[in-house]
Amino acid sequence: MRIILDAMGSDNHPDPEVQAAVEASRLLGDEIILVGQEPLLRSKLDALDTSGASVRIVHAPEVLEMTDKPATAARRKAQNSMAVGMDLLKAGEGDAFVTAGNTGGAMATALFRLGRIRGVKRPALAAPFPTRKGMCVVVDVGANAECRPEFLVQFAVLGSVYAEHLLGVKEPRVGLLSNGEEPGKGNDLVKATYPLLEKSGLNFIGNVEGKELFGGEADVVVTDGFTGNVLLKSSEAVTKLLIDLLREGLLSSPVTKIGALLAKPAFARVKEVLDPSRIGAVPLLGIDGLVLVGHGRSDAATMVSALRAAHEAAEQGLLDKLRSAIEERL
């Protein structure tokens, strides 16, 4: 595989990206193409032991900042690292593109440079959430703050393909995120989407609340990007709070420290399941190219996970399967 990595995306760029490129190349056996300001990247790369790694640099003089307005910056900064990286992807010089940069910028740049899969109205970000029974794909988690009912139906199709081929779920159960399980519950968007999902041919199980999502009662949960992003960030914050409180409690006295030592394997398992950094990046489904977006706060370990996610998505042929599913259903 050849994975293209936006080296100027994270809050602390380019250090996490450069370190991750070397580590992931060794781990996965892939060529990692770093896109960004070449003199800076070269100096960072030369300071590392790159033996056993295949890392290449492609120069991009501009940076799309977190504070930039996505659509405007995507047009004006035509040589930013996202744009150059996606151009490489479109030209067939890589199998997937990864960025931890501005989500809106990634969406706008992907639309301008790669376009949508034919038939897709709005691309969406799909994030796997840990549940009591495994994983659940939530779509959309931030690409579309404003949605129409037909968008959510497409999110359900895209999420179902992702769940089937990346998570190995046959006939994924699709739920509609709402404030109640009954069909009449929810805002106008949810109420209008419900009958469309009933007729979609998908394995639709109805409305789901947070307890069903985290209880593992659905394999795919659809919502608008505003609600999904609030859900994602709130879940990450609660996870961090719980882990911090457990750590503080377990280290508060000699007795609890002994108990912590005995329970260490169990707590390690809990942290592994709940730690969002193990996902690394999530795919922008519906774009005509394999694009994954990570968190701006990503460190090197998180970026390695992001590159692994890109490798797996490319290896599974996710893009071709999405194209086929859209053609069949839409």
C-alpha angles and dihedrals in degrees: 000000000000112000120192113213125195099227094191099054111090125077090252098039136197101015098068092044096048093047091046092049091058095043095044093047090056093043099045101027089233131136108245116206112205113206119198145073102344101208091053094044092047092053091049093046094047089056092060134073101251098176111139092015130108108210126160129186125220116189121240113169099197134065127211102220127210089243095054119107102248104225095038095046093045088059100038097042095053092162098050118134094254092052095046091046094050090047088056089051092050091049090056095248092126140027098222141005125222129192136169091194137108107329093210089048091051090051094048094044092047091051092049097042105031107017127208130299105264109271096022114123098188130007115226140199114244119201126187110227122199113243138179089266103035128287136342124198113225117199126215109023101164118330099094120035092176119047142174123215093255089056091058091051089055090047087056092053093047092045092049092054090049093049093047099047104030100033098030096236116153115215094356116222109240122209131185113226111237144145092256140023097235117099093241095055125101139049124302092277093053093045092051093046096050098074092043091056090047088059096039098092090237123125092264115180098181133244119351131194127208092272092058091046095053091035089063097243092134133041095201126029120189128204141141118284095250094056092039093052092050089049092049097048093042091051091050091049093049091048091053091046093052094047092047093048092049091049093049092047095047093050096043098097141008091257095052090046089059090049090048091053091052092046095043096110091052093048091047089055092050092050091048092054096044101038107110091201091074089070093050099181139007128221125255096226119207097034114119092241135047105270124167125189125204135187121282090231092059117141126202094275091051091049090052087055089049092053090048090052090051091049092052093047091051093044091052092050091238095166095054091046091051091050091051093047093050091048092050098044105029 
